[in-house]
């Protein structure tokens, strides 16, 4: 499995892990914190993949 397919398959999977309550108008503090942390990890992973592709082109 390639890094790109892993990233694209898991990009929004964190929502299921973070949102544990019944959907309402607002996220709880812990849900918000979890979503921010997971989104940051997703961005970090995207940057790693982008750098890897850039290195492959050189």
Rosetta blueprint (number, residue, H / E / L):
1 X L
2 X L
3 X H
4 X H
5 X H
6 X H
7 X H
8 X H
9 X H
10 X H
11 X L
12 X L
13 X L
14 X H
15 X H
16 X H
17 X H
18 X H
19 X L
20 X L
21 X L
22 X L
23 X L
24 X L
25 X L
26 X L
27 X L
28 X L
29 X H
30 X H
31 X H
32 X H
33 X H
34 X H
35 X H
36 X H
37 X H
38 X H
39 X H
40 X H
41 X H
42 X H
43 X H
44 X H
45 X H
46 X H
47 X H
48 X H
49 X H
50 X H
51 X H
52 X H
53 X H
54 X H
55 X H
56 X H
57 X H
58 X L
